[in-house]
């Protein structure tokens, strides 16, 4: 059996094992190890590859960006910054039709600019925004759909864990990836807001119970000084962390350290943190960091196995024979990513597909930063699509309301999935949207 055939069968086996419930890192490491063993017919070569990948994959100091931004995200969630951002956005957009939905999108965009974790956004705003929307007459499926749809902003607007993961897999600058995600993230948030206003105006039955919202009592509105004080922590973190990063004052790793320090100070100042909760945050950060480290190590083994098998070169040759240009490749790539999003999670998709597809993208002279933005948007669509839809499951488990089924939430996310797909087409048609801030 040829090396390319062994690599092809290993891909099939990976998908089966992941779908069967085995942890993606274990699958990547185990199947890659066995594949190298079969290709070289020597177990010692496979063992040396495993050892080399384990020492090389996370040896760079750049990897420090992962635990720092994860820690920042957990501290920000603990400090109720997401709740404060929602309250401010709610008051600012209260006069617009569907204003609470727009407020959820705006608050999620602010929260994304601090944390970069979609699942954290989904959990926080399920607790904060859904009860408020239900209180003012919004349909439960629409309320949960807004939260699920806007939660994906956490992986597009920097900082973003998926952008960091892509940077490692493609050997691109994490700072460049962060910069490239700003404009697409803002366009997606704006598209969501326009979509909400359109639905609330043209199809109010999709948004409101009985077709009309309940009015906000004047006594519930905050005075301007209180409004500004609630927004101040978010603004300080965005300006100092992202502003310092883009101004060149510090690297992505140093930006993560500044963000974590600021988030800790804000949580302490707001008295949202004690010894027990701090230990819980540190433990959760450790768990996530170890999981990401293990993923990167095993992805490195997988990448080396593919290079050894010659599979990427084989695919390039097959595409050339089939007459597929860059447009055809992109269409197939996006379709594959979205299809995989229906059955496996975001990081698994990137770890399996990118080592195979990045060499092909390079053969077509594609800008790998733009290709990364397209990849992240396509992968994030999978957070909203059945049957896997990780954001939907997070919302369901956080709500713990038997009256709202998974089907209700998936129906609520459908318009936002469509909007996200349209934004993806826009990014494919106009690469300059992603690269405008890098020029």
N, C-alpha and C positions, 0 to 999 in steps of 0.2 A: 504494500500500500504506500502511495506517495505521501510526502510530507504535507502537501496541500490538502489531500483527502483527510489525513489525520486531523489537521487543523479544522477542516469543515465539520467533521463529526464531533470534534470537541465543542464547537459552538452549539451544535444541536443538543449535545449532552448537558451543557451548561444551562440552557433554557429549561430543559426538562427538570433538572435537579433544583433550580431556583423556584420554578413553579411548584415543585413538590414540597417546598418549605425549607430547603437547606440554605444556610446563610451564604450570601453571595460571595463573601471573601473566602470562605472555605471552599466553595465551588471553584472559584477562579484559581486558587492555589493548588487544589488537588488535581483538577483536570489538566491544568498547565503542566504540572509536575509529571503526570502520567504521559501526556502528549510528547514532552521532550524526551522522556525515557524511550518511548516508541520510535520517535524520529531518529534519535542517535543510537538506539539499541544499547544504551549504557546508563545504568542508574546513577553512577557517580557524576556524570555530566548534569543530570537533573538535580542532584543534591547540591552541587556547586552553584548552579543557577539559583536555587532557592536561597542559599546562604548569601550569595552576592546581592540579590534583590533585597533581602531583609536589611542588609547593612547600608545599601546605597539609597533606597527609596526615600527614607525620612532623615537622612544624614544632614541635609542642608538646613541652615539656620532659617531659611525662608519658611520652612514648615511650621515655625512658631506662630505664624499667622492663624492657624487653625484653632488651637486652644484659646488664644486671646479673643478672637471674635466670637467663639462659642460662649466663653465666659461673659463677654459683654452682653450677648443676647439674653442669657439667663438672668443677669443682674437687672437689665432693663425691664424684663418681664416682671421681676420681683418688685421693682420700684413703681409699678403701675403707670409707667410712662405711656403705654398704649391706651390705657383708660383715660388719662388726661388728654391725650391727643384727640381721642374720639369726642370727648365733651366739648372741646374747643371747636372742632370741625362741625359738630352737630349745631352749635349756635351760629356759626358762620354761614352754613348752608340751609338753615331752617326754612327760609322763604322760598327755596326752589322746590319744584314738584319732585318728589322722591329724594328730598334733601338728606334724610337719614341714611339712605343708601350711598349717596355721594359722600357723606361724612365718613362712612365706613371705609370707602375707597381712599379718601384723603388721609385718614388716620393710619390706614395700613401702609400707605406710601411713606408717611413720616416714620412709622415703626420699622419699615423695611430699611430705611436709610440709617438705622441705628443697629439693627440686629442681623438681618440677612438670613433668617431661618423661617421658611414658609410654614412649617408645622407649628412653630411657636406663635406665629401670627394667627393661624387658624384657631388655636386653642384660646389665645387671649381674647380675640374679638368675638368668639362664640359666647364667652361669658359676658362680655361688655356690650356688644352691639345687638345681638339677637333679641335679648329680653326687651331692650329699648324699642326696637322696631316693632316687636309684637305688641308692646304697650300702646304704640301710636297707630295701630291698625294695619300694619304691614303683614302680608301673608308669610307664614312660617317658611314655606319653600323658597320664596324670594329672599327672605332675610338670611337664611343659611346659604343660599346661592351667592349672594353678594359677598359674604364672609369667605366662602371657598374661592370664589373668583379673584377677589382682591388679595387673598393670602399669597398667591403666586408672585406678587410683586416683591416678596422677600427674597426671591432667588434671582431677580433681575436688577432691581435697584441696589447699588452697592451699599455696604459690603454683602457678599453673597457666598455661601459655602459651595454652591455648585460652580460659581465662577472660579473659586480657589481650586476646586478639584479639576476643572478643565485646564486651568493654568499649569497644574502639575503634569497632567496627562499630555498636554500639547507643547510643553516647554515654552509657554508664553508668559509675559509679565503679568502678575496678578494686578498690579496697578493699572495697566492698560485694559485689562478685562473689566475692572471696576469702572473705569472711565467710559468704556464702550457701552456699558449697561445703563447709563444715566438717561440718555435721550429716549431709547426704546422703552424704558420703564415709565417715564413720564408720559409718553405717547399712549402706552397701554392704560395707564391710570385715567388719562383724559378720555380715551375711547370708552372705558367703562362708565365714566360719568355721563358722557353723551348718550350712551345706551340706556342708562337708568332713566334719564330725563325723557328719552323717546318712549320707553316702555310705560312710564308713569303718565305720560300725556296721551299717547295713542292707544295703549292697551292697559288702562288702569286696573282692570280685573286681574292682570298678571301680578300686580304689585301690591294692591290694597285689598283687604277684606271688605267686600261690599262696594269696591270701586272708588272709595274715598278715604284719605287719611284722617286721623284725629288731630285736632289742633294742639299745639304746644302752649301750655299755660305761661303767661308772661312772668309770673312769679318764679318760674323755674330757670329763667335766664340769668346768667352770671354778669356782674359788672365788669367793665373793661379791664381794670387792674388785676382782678382775679383771673380773668381769661389769659392775660399776658403771663402771669406767674405760672399758670399751668403749662403754657407752651414753652416757657423759658428753658427748662432742662433739655427738651428735644432740640431746640435751636442751638443751644450751646454745644451739644454733642455733635450735631451735624456739621456746624461751622468749624469746630476745633479738630474733629477726627477726619472728616472727608475734605474739609477745606485745607487742612495741613498736608494731607496726602497729595491732593492735586496741585497745591502750590509748591510741592517739592521740599517741604520742610522736614518730612520724614518718610520712611519706607512703609510698605503695607504692614509689615510686622510691627514697626513702631507705632503705626496708627492703631493697630489692635491693642497695643499696650496702653496707649492714651485713652482709647475708648473704654477699656476695662477699668482703668483707674477712675475715670469720670463717672462711669456707671456705679461703681462702688461708693464714691462720695455722695452721689445723688440718692442712692438707696439708704445710706446711713443718715443723710440729712433729713430725709422724709420718714425716718424711723420705720422703714419697711424690712429691716434686716437685723436679725439677732444671731447669736452664736449657732443655734440649731439650723436656721435657714441658710446661713452662710456655708455651713458644712454641707448642707444638701445641695447648694449651688455648685460648690467645688467638686462634690462627688459626681453630679450629673455632667459637669464639664469634663471630668476625667473619663467617664464612660463614653461620651461622644468622641473625645479625642482619640482614645484607644481604638474605637470602632473605625474611625476615619483612617488612622495610621495603618491598621490591619488591611483595610480596603486598598490603600495605596501600595502597600508592600505586595499584595497578591495581584493587583493590576499590573505592577511592574514585571512580575513573573510572566503574566499572560502576554504582555507586550513583547517580551523577549522571545517567548515561544512562537508568536505569530511571525516575528522577524526571521526566526530560525527556519520556519516552515516555508517561507516565501509566499504566504497566502495573499498579502497586500499586492505584491507584484502580479500574481496570478489574476486577481480581480481586475487590476488595471488593464491587463492584456485582454481579458474577456470583454470589458466595456469598450475597448478600442475596436475589437472585432465586431461587436454588436452595433457600432456606430453611435454610441451614446456620448453626447458632449457633456459639458458642465451642467447644462440645464436638466438633462435627463438624470444625471447623477444626483443632483440636488432634490429632484422630485422623488426619486427612489429613496434617498436618504431620509427625507422628512416623513414620507409615508411609513418607512420602517420604524422610525423613532416613535411616531404617534401610535402605530400598531402595538409596539412593545410596551408603550405606556399604559395600555389596557390590561396588561398582565403582570408587569414587574415595576419596581419603584425607580425613582429618578436616577439615583447614584448607580444602581445596577445597570441601567441602560447605558449610561456614559462609560462605565468601566468595561462593558462588553463590546460596545460598538465603536468607540473612538479609536482604540488602537488599530482597528481594522480599516476605518474610514479616513483617518487623518492623512496617511500616505497618499491616498487617492485624491483628497482635496489639494494636497501639495502638488501633485502631478498636474492638476488643472490650474495651478497658480492662484488659488483662492487665498484671500487674506484670512489667516487663521484666527485673528481676533473677531472679525465679523462672523466667521464660521462658528465660533464659540457662542456668540450671542444668539444666532439662529438655532444652534443646538439646545441652548438653555430654554429658549421659548418653546421649542417643539417638545422637549422633555417635560416641561412644566404643564403642558396641556394634559399629559398623562395623570397629573394629580387630580384632574377634574373628571376623567372619563371612567365609566364602568368597564369591567367589574372591580378593578383594583382601587382607583381613585383615593389615594392615601389621605388627602385633605378632607374628603367627604367622611371617611371613617373616623378621623380625628374629631371632626365636628360632631358626629353622631355620638361618639363616646364621651365627649365633653358635655354635650347637652344632657344626656341621660334622660331624655323625654320620650316615653313610649308612643306619644301621639305623633311624633315626627319620625317617619321611616327613612331608610337609606334611599328608597325610590323618590321620596319627596325632595330630598337634598339634591340628588342627581338631576331631577327635573329643574330645580332652581338654578343649578349651575350651567344648564344647557346654553342659555343666551350668552353667558360669559365665556364659555368654551368657544362658541362661534366668533365672538369678538376677538378673542385671543388668536384664533386661526387667521382672521382677516389681518390682524397686526403682523402676524408671521409672514403672510404673503407680501405685505408692504415692505418688511425688512429684506425679504428675498429680492424684491424688485428694485429696491434702492439701498444698496449696501452703505452708501454715504451717511445714512441716518445713524448707523452704529458708530461710524468712524469720524463723524464731524468734529468731536471734541479732541481727537487725537492729532488733528492736522495743525 
